[in-house]
Amino acid sequence: MDVQIEEGWKQHLQEEFSKTYFIKLTEFVRNEYATQKVYPPAKHIFNAFNKCPFGDVKIVIVGQDPYHEPGQAHGLCFSVNDDVAIPPSLINIYKEINDDLGIEVPKSGNLERWSKQGVFLLNATLTVRAHKAGSHQNKGWEEFTDAAIQHLANERENIVFMLWGAYAQKKGAKIDPRKHLVLKSPHPSPLSAYRGFFGNKHFSKANEYLVSKGKEPVDW
C-alpha cells in the first residue's frame, strides 16, 4: 500500500502498512470520508509526519483526538488553523510557556512553526467524525501511532517526550528514560491544568536538555 507520508517515516513504518489492522483501518477511514463529514481534511491526515521528518524529530508531544469542529483540525495535535479561536488546552499551553520562558502569547493557534523546528505533534487517533469526539478511536490508529512512537524511542536517541495526562503517559510507557528525556505532568485541559500542568516548566527543561546534547533549542 502506498501511503502518502514523508520518506523517512515511510521507511520506518513500511511494515505497518501491510498489516491486517492497517488495511482494515484504511477501508474504514475511506468509507468515513466518503459518507460522513470527517476531520481533518484528508490531505492533512499525516500532517504531523510530513511537517516533521523522522530524522528531524527533537521533541514529541502526544495528543489524543483531532478537534472535531469546523476549521480546527489540520493534523497536528493541539494546533488549529490560523484565524480559528485558540482552544482551551492550547491557551493553557501558551500560558505555561509564557510563565516558564517569558515568551509573549501568540495570536494564532497554528503550531506548524514548532513542527518545522523538530516538534512532532502526534495525536493518538488521526481522524474523527464531525462533532463526535472519539468516534474513530479503537479502529487501528492507536496501534499505528504506538508504532511511530516506538520507532523513535528505539532507533533515535536524546529525544524529549512530553507526556501530558494519563493517556499520553500510557502511550509512552515503553520509552527508555536512559536514552531520552521523558517529561510527565497532568494534561493542559482546563479540567486538570491546575493539578500540575501549570508550573511543570517542560518547555525550559526540554530546551536545556537539547542544548546539553548539542542540539538547537526550540523557539516556542
Number of C-alpha atoms within 10 A of each C-alpha: 10 8 11 11 18 17 14 16 18 18 11 15 18 15 11 17 17 12 11 11 15 19 15 12 19 18 10 15 20 12 11 16 16 10 9 11 15 23 25 26 14 15 10 17 21 20 23 23 24 20 23 23 20 22 12 15 21 26 25 20 19 26 22 19 22 30 27 21 16 13 16 23 27 26 31 30 25 29 24 24 18 14 12 16 14 21 15 14 18 20 19 20 20 20 19 23 22 16 15 17 13 10 14 12 16 12 11 14 21 21 19 21 13 18 24 16 19 22 25 28 26 25 22 24 24 30 31 25 21 17 14 12 15 16 16 22 16 11 16 20 20 18 16 19 19 14 16 18 19 17 15 20 21 13 9 15 15 20 23 25 27 22 24 21 20 13 15 22 20 10 19 20 12 13 18 13 15 9 14 19 20 22 19 19 22 21 24 25 18 14 11 15 21 14 13 14 22 21 15 17 16 22 21 16 14 22 20 15 19 20 12 12 12 8 13 15 18 21 10 18
